[in-house]
């Protein structure tokens, strides 16, 4: 296996206030991977990203980017990193083109008008290149932030809540951009509240809560392992109560008596469905439809976080 | 880019960015100090100066020129540098600077270089303006330029420190308005400290601005309130102190990093 492009080991961050924002986090990300970091507000996602990017200082632990320590070899490490922060922070009086050129040069890159033009065109900003940022809409400002992060051709791109508060069109463009970046071999680490975004884009998912990385898993494996599937049996006739002959299955009868719901493990060798259907036939319980559903990543995430915080999950 | 290479493009990017702000606000940056200086000449040079004898053998109108240039140089260096670094903190764009492969020295070079450049340009504009009101002579031009540069750089460093320390715009105003301006007025900008009673003269010698103005005035007229060597040492000392403070800020991340 290749050496990870991002290697975080035993990273902790305690703020001056005493808040433990990141607690003994270890994480390895491979080159070209799309990694989604999920977690509730205040979980430590932004602090973790800020440390890797050099905005916050770690209390303990190490981080290396393509083998370069973020402190000892900060120049080489930071050259490889692009960051789109959560907040829209731009130089409002600058033009779009000037601010993107500034970002490129700040990172030590030689001017490359062709690359800057392509980046701006990819983000539908070329027509606005001479406009001052203050005159742009919120969505356009978000695009400028992305263009600035891409201006120095980073190999790792951090997207901190990239589509928070943006319109559907930009969200779709963002997803397309991420796929395009992936084709170019760029490693992408994104934090998001939109679980469908992680589900759509990520190869692996990490869940952070109260500063601890409580889970890192390949997305499909995570959904297989933790995702429950549910069979809904649409009954031909409503029933008042569950027949005694069905008690071997953990069935739930809907309030109006028209549906039976059965949760099962899709990966198990014997999931119980054939037996259940045979028993329904034997008991003369008719059904007109069968529907299976898999837990969404959102349900998995909510369950994980609530389990760790000790609250009940739905 | 290798690990230890100087990020000259980054420094140049910061410098150009700051100078672009200067160009955008040239009316405020240049015209306002020129008008203010002209008003000083009208009030002190023409109205009051006409009733005053020469000071240390120099006509009063010409005597106040170095002090006036210093007054603008100090306040503008401070304001430009403090605003330059405070504004990214205020708007949040500081994230880009902190995440860029640029060292503390390079960052300071970009910001302080730009602030000092603006102040020197301003100082020269004021000098040109002054020459329209009074006959000027510069006996030691190399020393004049050296004092001008050293003071502009030192106070730009001081402004950089102020900008990092400042939590709001009122903090930004505090140092130039309530510290620098009074010290400059009381530092011999408009008079020779030899004109003060002995007790006040002794107290005035604790004012660091006295040494800046005195040294600068010496470069014009060859006479000074304090020895030019002492002025130079005091200016260099202030410069070293500011450098040490900036180094400490970047080492600790004071008000820059969490």
Interface residues (C-beta under 8 A of the other chain):
Chain A: X15 X16 X47 X50 X53 X54 X55 X56 X57 X68 X73 X74 X75 X76 X77 X78 X79 X81 X83 X85 X87 X89 X90 X91 X92 X93 X94 X98 X102 X103 X105 X106 X107 X108 X109 X110 X148
Chain B: X1 X2 X3 X4 X5 X7 X9 X10 X12 X13 X14 X16 X17 X20 X21 X24 X91 X92 X93 X95 X96 X97 X98 X99 X100 X101 X102 X103 X253 X257 X258
